[in-house]
Amino acid sequence: MVRLSLSRPVLALAAAAALLAAASGAQAHAHLVSATPAANAAVAAPKSLSLTFSEKLEPKFSGIDLMTADGKSVALKSSVAAKDHKTLTGALAAPLAPGSYMVMWHVVSADGHRMKGDFSFTVR
């Protein structure tokens, strides 16, 4: 009987540890923390895009695509900032005309997790 009483707390502790390990692993994904222009913002024509993530990124596997509301691709050169490795920037080849734009991003964090997302903004 004593062994059974001791094994229940040990099993409960092991289960709790496994849950905590799984939860901390999910937090390792690179989540979008901020963007300039911000999602759903109405702004003057930006000269570049800047997306900051919660984790360091792998430059070779991370990038930004920009499209107009009618689905046309906008020329953009994206790169990961060497200073913090968490910021993805997109330099625009030409000023953006007034209208709606869709930003689509894809990143791979330093630990190999892949994430992607999108948001829109409007140029006044």
VENBELTA-V567709 format. One record per backbone hydrogen bond with DSSP energy under -1.0 kcal/mol. CO is the residue of the C=O (numbers start at 1). NH is the residue of the N-H. E is the energy in kcal/mol with one decimal. If there is no record, write none. Layout:
# VENBELTA-V567709
((CO | NH | E) (CO | NH | E))
This chain:
# VENBELTA-V567709
((1 | 5 | -1.9) (2 | 6 | -2.1) (3 | 7 | -2.1) (4 | 8 | -1.5) (6 | 10 | -1.5) (7 | 11 | -2.8) (8 | 12 | -2.6) (9 | 13 | -2.6) (10 | 14 | -2.4) (11 | 15 | -2.5) (12 | 16 | -2.3) (13 | 17 | -2.3) (14 | 18 | -2.2) (15 | 19 | -2.1) (16 | 20 | -2.2) (17 | 21 | -2.3) (18 | 22 | -2.2) (19 | 23 | -2.3) (20 | 24 | -2.4) (21 | 25 | -1.7) (22 | 26 | -1.5) (23 | 27 | -1.1) (25 | 28 | -1.1) (26 | 29 | -1.0) (31 | 54 | -1.9) (34 | 52 | -2.8) (36 | 50 | -2.2) (38 | 41 | -1.8) (41 | 122 | -3.0) (43 | 124 | -2.8) (47 | 92 | -1.6) (49 | 90 | -2.6) (50 | 36 | -2.5) (51 | 88 | -3.4) (52 | 33 | -3.3) (52 | 34 | -1.6) (56 | 110 | -2.3) (58 | 61 | -1.4) (59 | 62 | -1.2) (63 | 106 | -2.2) (65 | 104 | -2.9) (66 | 74 | -3.0) (67 | 102 | -2.7) (68 | 71 | -2.0) (72 | 68 | -2.6) (75 | 93 | -1.3) (77 | 91 | -2.9) (79 | 89 | -3.2) (81 | 85 | -1.9) (85 | 57 | -3.5) (86 | 53 | -2.6) (87 | 81 | -3.5) (88 | 51 | -3.0) (89 | 79 | -2.3) (90 | 49 | -2.4) (91 | 77 | -2.4) (99 | 123 | -3.2) (100 | 69 | -1.2) (101 | 121 | -2.0) (102 | 67 | -2.2) (103 | 119 | -2.0) (104 | 65 | -2.9) (105 | 117 | -2.1) (106 | 63 | -2.7) (107 | 115 | -2.6) (108 | 58 | -3.2) (109 | 112 | -2.7) (113 | 109 | -2.7) (115 | 107 | -2.8) (117 | 105 | -2.6) (119 | 103 | -3.5) (120 | 40 | -3.8) (121 | 101 | -2.8) (122 | 43 | -2.9) (123 | 99 | -2.0))
